[in-house]
Every structure is written in structure tokens, then in C-alpha cells.
């Protein structure tokens, strides 16, 4: 009986969490509001750079889905990241939309990286 109750709790919890992910995935973010939240309100830029391209870790290109991003930002799995559990999924969808709107920078040409050129010159 206890095992059956435990299984029921696990199924209900998984179903509820799956519903939250689907709800978060269905949100449409506002890029301009997301930029304001990212740079000024939540101060994400202080660690990730104003365009999320620099800093640590870099957020562009974004490798998480919107639902994964929202879940992580609300309850991070790393100590260096502060939790933003008080932020609504919509606010975080706006931040996600801003990050996704930032173009992925192209790497510089090899000839523009002096140390790499020096290393390449040593290879016969």
C-alpha cells in the first residue's frame, strides 16, 4: 500500500511539473521588456554582459528551451547563480526573448588572433 501511494505521489508531481514546463513554453516574451529586465531590473548584465555574449557564463547562443531557462533561473542548480524565484514566468520569458534576439557573434578570422598565429607558425 505504501509503495502504491508513493508511486501515485510521484506521478502526480511529474504531471504537475510537466504542466508547468508546458505553460512556460507557451509564453510569448517581449524583447524590449526583457532587455530592461536583463540590463537594469534584474541586473543580469553584471555577470553576463549587456548583450549576454560576454561574462560568465555566456548566454548567447542560448542552449536551453524557454521552459528550461525559466525553471533554472527560478531555482538554479549552481551556487554562483542567484535564484529569481520571485520573478513571474512571464518576466523570465521576456528575458529569454531578449537573449534569443541577440545575434550570435561570428568568430574573428584566424589572422586577427595573434597568439594563434604564433602557435600556427611553430607547426611544420
Buried (B, 14 or more C-beta within 10 A) or exposed (E): EEEEEEEEEEEEEEEEEEEBBEEBBEBEBBBEBBBBBBBEEBEBBEBBBBBBBBBEEBBBEBEBEBBBBBBBBBEBEEEEEEEBEEBEBBBBBBBBBBBBBBEEEEEEEEEEEEEEEEEEEEEE
